[in-house]
Amino acid sequence: MADPSRTARARAALRALAVTAVIAPLSVLSVGCSDVKELGYTPARMDPDPARAKTKAISARLLEMTGVKGTVTQPGPTVSRCSEYGDDLFSLSHPWSIYEISDAQVETGMSTLRERLTASGWKITKDGKAKSQAQSPEIYAEDNAEGFAVLVTGHKQSTTGGPMLLFKVVSHCYRAESAASLDGVY
């Protein structure tokens, strides 16, 4: 008859070996994924075209918030992969500006935007001067509910150009249907 304590030890050793056999390959997999960073939020599932439309709508609201009438640049949002977070993730960037305006409209637009951003749920995280020779006024704000951030710089008349409000709207990362669905999308 076998010794019960010896049988129990053998079972425990066998279980430990089985657990090691399961865990060891997983640790190798996690090492391979160590370059993938955490976002801090769960990306919404959205294809690039609806995400572009949403980004354009956010930009239109920001334009309206300024209360400034001028000429607006036309390029639309561009898609960039969030590859450091995953192959099927992307974000949008929408740089645009309002030009053919006056220095007074730059001041009024920045002031009005500052008030309306806060009233619309945006959190202003920077409000000051740009780190440039001109030290143009600059506002950086985030709307985590909508998943967007904006950097707005007010440029007054200078020897290098006319007055303008320059915007850069950036979205959170979205999750596409697949990484392949982002191939060739800009």
C-alpha positions as CSV (number, residue, x, y, z in Angstrom):
1,M,0.0,0.0,0.0
2,A,1.3,3.5,-0.9
3,D,2.2,6.0,1.7
4,P,-0.7,8.6,1.8
5,S,1.6,11.6,2.5
6,R,3.9,10.5,-0.3
7,T,0.9,10.3,-2.7
8,A,-0.3,13.8,-1.6
9,R,3.1,15.3,-2.1
10,A,3.3,13.7,-5.6
11,R,-0.1,15.2,-6.5
12,A,1.0,18.6,-5.3
13,A,4.2,18.4,-7.2
14,L,2.3,17.3,-10.3
15,R,-0.2,20.2,-9.9
16,A,2.7,22.7,-9.5
17,L,4.3,21.4,-12.6
18,A,1.0,21.7,-14.5
19,V,0.5,25.3,-13.4
20,T,4.1,26.1,-14.4
21,A,3.5,24.5,-17.8
22,V,0.4,26.8,-18.3
23,I,1.9,30.0,-16.9
24,A,5.3,29.9,-18.6
25,P,4.0,30.3,-22.1
26,L,1.8,33.2,-21.0
27,S,4.7,35.1,-19.5
28,V,6.5,34.8,-22.9
29,L,3.4,36.2,-24.6
30,S,3.2,39.1,-22.2
31,V,6.8,40.0,-22.9
32,G,6.0,40.2,-26.5
33,C,3.2,42.7,-25.7
34,S,5.2,44.9,-23.4
35,D,5.5,47.6,-26.0
36,V,1.7,48.1,-26.0
37,K,0.8,51.0,-23.6
38,E,-2.5,51.4,-21.6
39,L,-4.8,54.1,-22.8
40,G,-6.6,54.8,-19.5
41,Y,-10.0,54.5,-21.2
42,T,-11.9,52.0,-23.3
43,P,-11.8,53.1,-27.0
44,A,-15.2,53.4,-28.6
45,R,-15.7,51.2,-31.7
46,M,-16.1,53.4,-34.7
47,D,-15.0,53.3,-38.3
48,P,-12.9,56.2,-39.8
49,D,-15.7,57.8,-41.7
50,P,-18.1,58.3,-38.8
51,A,-15.2,59.4,-36.6
52,R,-14.3,62.0,-39.2
53,A,-17.8,63.3,-39.2
54,K,-17.8,63.5,-35.4
55,T,-14.5,65.4,-35.5
56,K,-15.8,67.8,-38.1
57,A,-18.9,68.4,-35.9
58,I,-16.6,69.2,-32.9
59,S,-14.6,71.6,-35.0
60,A,-17.8,73.3,-36.2
61,R,-19.0,73.7,-32.6
62,L,-15.6,75.3,-31.7
63,L,-15.9,77.7,-34.6
64,E,-19.4,78.7,-33.4
65,M,-18.1,79.2,-29.9
66,T,-15.6,81.8,-31.1
67,G,-18.3,84.1,-32.5
68,V,-15.7,85.1,-35.1
69,K,-16.6,85.5,-38.8
70,G,-13.8,85.0,-41.2
71,T,-12.5,82.6,-43.8
72,V,-12.1,79.0,-42.6
73,T,-9.5,76.6,-44.0
74,Q,-11.0,73.5,-45.7
75,P,-8.8,70.5,-45.0
76,G,-10.6,67.8,-43.1
77,P,-9.5,65.5,-40.3
78,T,-6.7,63.0,-40.9
79,V,-6.5,59.5,-39.5
80,S,-3.4,58.4,-37.5
81,R,-2.9,55.0,-36.0
82,C,-2.6,54.7,-32.3
83,S,-0.1,51.9,-32.9
84,E,1.5,52.2,-29.5
85,Y,-1.8,51.1,-28.0
86,G,-2.9,48.5,-30.5
87,D,-2.9,47.8,-34.3
88,D,-6.7,48.4,-34.7
89,L,-6.7,51.8,-32.9
90,F,-6.7,55.2,-34.6
91,S,-7.3,58.8,-33.8
92,L,-8.1,61.9,-35.8
93,S,-6.3,65.2,-36.0
94,H,-8.0,68.3,-37.5
95,P,-5.8,71.4,-37.9
96,W,-7.7,74.4,-39.2
97,S,-7.8,78.1,-38.9
98,I,-10.0,81.2,-39.2
99,Y,-8.2,84.0,-41.2
100,E,-9.0,87.3,-42.9
101,I,-9.9,88.7,-39.5
102,S,-8.7,91.6,-37.4
103,D,-6.5,91.7,-34.3
104,A,-9.6,92.7,-32.3
105,Q,-11.4,89.6,-33.5
106,V,-8.4,87.5,-32.4
107,E,-8.8,88.9,-28.8
108,T,-12.6,88.7,-28.8
109,G,-12.5,85.2,-30.3
110,M,-10.1,83.9,-27.6
111,S,-12.0,85.5,-24.8
112,T,-15.4,84.3,-26.0
113,L,-14.0,80.8,-26.7
114,R,-12.5,80.6,-23.1
115,E,-15.9,81.4,-21.6
116,R,-17.9,79.1,-23.9
117,L,-15.5,76.1,-23.6
118,T,-16.0,76.0,-19.8
119,A,-19.7,76.5,-20.1
120,S,-19.9,73.6,-22.7
121,G,-18.1,71.1,-20.4
122,W,-14.6,71.5,-21.7
123,K,-11.8,71.6,-19.1
124,I,-9.2,74.3,-19.8
125,T,-5.8,72.8,-18.8
126,K,-3.6,75.6,-20.2
127,D,-4.5,79.3,-20.7
128,G,-1.6,81.6,-21.3
129,K,1.1,82.5,-23.8
130,A,2.7,80.3,-26.4
131,K,6.4,79.5,-25.9
132,S,7.4,81.5,-29.0
133,Q,8.9,84.9,-29.7
134,A,5.5,86.3,-30.4
135,Q,4.0,84.8,-27.2
136,S,0.6,84.5,-28.8
137,P,-2.3,83.7,-26.5
138,E,-3.0,80.0,-26.3
139,I,-5.7,77.8,-24.8
140,Y,-5.5,74.0,-24.4
141,A,-8.8,72.3,-23.4
142,E,-10.1,68.7,-23.1
143,D,-13.6,67.3,-23.4
144,N,-13.3,63.8,-21.9
145,A,-17.0,63.1,-22.3
146,E,-16.7,63.6,-26.1
147,G,-13.1,62.3,-26.2
148,F,-11.5,65.4,-27.8
149,A,-8.8,67.9,-27.0
150,V,-8.1,71.3,-28.7
151,L,-5.2,73.6,-28.8
152,V,-6.1,77.2,-30.0
153,T,-3.6,79.9,-30.7
154,G,-4.4,83.5,-31.5
155,H,-2.0,85.1,-33.9
156,K,-2.1,88.9,-34.4
157,Q,-0.8,90.8,-37.4
158,S,2.9,90.4,-37.8
159,T,5.6,90.7,-40.5
160,T,5.1,87.0,-41.2
161,G,1.3,86.9,-41.6
162,G,-2.1,88.3,-40.9
163,P,-4.3,87.7,-37.8
164,M,-5.8,84.3,-37.4
165,L,-7.1,81.8,-34.9
166,L,-5.3,78.5,-35.3
167,F,-7.0,75.3,-34.1
168,K,-5.7,71.7,-33.7
169,V,-8.5,69.3,-32.7
170,V,-7.5,65.8,-31.7
171,S,-9.7,62.8,-30.8
172,H,-9.2,60.0,-28.4
173,C,-8.3,56.7,-30.0
174,Y,-11.1,54.7,-31.6
175,R,-11.2,51.0,-32.2
176,A,-11.7,50.1,-35.9
177,E,-13.4,46.9,-37.1
178,S,-9.9,45.5,-37.7
179,A,-6.3,46.6,-38.3
180,A,-6.7,45.8,-42.0
181,S,-9.7,48.2,-42.3
182,L,-7.2,51.1,-41.5
183,D,-4.8,50.2,-44.3
184,G,-4.7,53.1,-46.9
185,V,-6.9,55.4,-44.8
186,Y,-5.5,58.9,-44.2
